[in-house]
Amino acid sequence: MGMAYPKRQSKVKRKRKIGFRARMATKAGRKIMNNKRRVGRSLNVADK
């Protein structure tokens, strides 16, 4: 990368915060996932 850009979060931190497993860990997160499923989203979007 070379330069450090502002607000550049590491991929690992991002995954741990908003990844699939993080969402499934809490009740509210599971609610989010179920809402996305209901709309017809593919759920691994955050993993890309």
Residue pairs with C-beta under 8 A, 6 or more apart in sequence:
15 22
15 46
15 47
16 22
18 46
19 46
19 47
20 33
20 43
20 44
20 46
20 47
22 29
23 29
23 30
23 32
23 33
24 30
24 33
33 43
36 43
37 43
